[in-house]
Amino acid sequence: LAENDFRITYRDLLAAVDRIARDLQNHGVEPTNRVAILADDSIDYILANLAILSISAVAVPVSTSLSAEEAAQIISQMAVDFVLSDRSMPDPCTPLCPGAFVSHKLLISHRHPATPMPASYYSMNPAFIRFSSGTTGASKGGPAFP
């Protein structure tokens, strides 16, 4: 993989993913937890996604082009358990795996969703959830989770 003039070998990529995955687990991330990623596209974004997937957690991308209010609404609607962000957040957060990322410092924040997920969520063994509503905010279909 390459980003600007930086290149990372697959060996280094896999080692970084393992380090990040262990740190995610140390922060309490467990299988089926939804982890929102609010970060610019980069090698670090890929590392975070692969680490999330490697521990059977669920990656929930949140676009950095959204306003803070829109991002907060998606994070709430998707009932995420954790947020990874390359920008400051209103929730208490700590740096995730310092030194493992290439060019960004990702912060992790633990959230406590108000609504539990239905049993059908766990039986799907989800890996990736993409919020797909447009400007209306109305659901575009697919399984609806409160």
N, C-alpha and C positions, 0 to 999 in steps of 0.2 A: 504494500500500500504506500501511496505517496501523497503528501499534502504540501503544496508550495515546493520548497527545496528539501523538505524532510521526508525520509523514507524509513519504513519500519519493516523488518523481516517478519515472516510468519512465526518464527520462533519467539521473537520479542513480543509480537502481538498476542500470542497464546499465553505467554508468561504474564503480560499485563492484564489480560482478561482474568486469569486465575487470581492475581493479587486483588483486583477490583471485586471479583465475586466473593472472595473471602471477607473483604471489608464490608460488602453489602450484607453478608450474613452476620458479621459482627455488629452491624447496626440494627439487626433484627429482621432483615428481609428473608422471607420464607417462600417456599413454593406456593404458587397461585396468588401471592401478593401482587397488587397492581402498582407499578412504579412508573410515574410520569417522568418523561424526560423533556425538559424545557432548556434546550441548548442548540446552538448553531450547528449546522452540518460540518463535521470534521472527523478526523481519525478518532478523536476522543469520543464523539457521539457513537461511532461504530463500536469502540471498546466498551462503552457503557451498555449498549444494547446486547452485545455478545455476552457480557458478564451477567446481565439480568436473565437472559435466556439459559445460560449455563447452569443456573441454580433453580430452573423451572419456575421462575417468577414471570410476570407478564409485563411486557414493555408497552407503555402508553405514550406515544409521541404527542407533544403539545407544540404547536408552531410558535416560533419566536416572533412571527409577524403580528400576533394577536396583541391587543392591549392587555394590561395587567388584569383588568376586570374580566375580559373574555377568557383569559387563561385560567383565572381563579374559578370561573363558572364551569369550565370544562373539567378541571381537576375535581371540583365538587361533584359534578354530575357523573363522572366516571368512577366516583368513590375510590380514588386512589389511596393506597396505604402509605406510599412514600413519594417524595418529589426529588428528582435530581435536577439541578439547575446550574447554569454557568453565570448566573446573575444573582444579585442579592434577593432574598425572599422575606416576606413579612413574618413567616413562621420561624421559630428557632431552628437553626441549621448548623451543621458542622462540615468541615471539608471531608470529602470522600477520598480515601486512599491517596494522600499526598505523595507526589513523585511518580505515580503510575501513569498519569496522563501526559500527552505530548505538549499541548499548547493551551489548554484550558484548566481552570480549577473548578471542579464540580462540587457543589454543596449538596448535602442530603438533609432532608427534613422528614420526620415521621409524622404522619397524619392519622387521625382516628375517624374513619368514615362513620357517619351516623346510621347508615342503613346497611345491614348485613346483606351479602350476596345470596341469591337463591341457590338451592342445592344443584340446580341444573348448570350453574356456572362452573362448579368444581368438577362435574362429570365430563365437561367439555375438554378439560386439560388445556386451557387457553395459553397462548404464547404472546399474542399481540392483539391489542385493541386500538382501533383507530376511530376517533370521533369524526363522524361524517356529516354532521348537520351543516347547513349553509347559513345564510343570513337570517333565516326565519327562526332558527333554533329548534325547529320541529324535527323529530326523528325521521330518518330516511329509510328505515326498515331494519331488518335483522333483529336478533334477540334484544329485547329491552331489559336492562337491569336497573332497578331503582337506585 
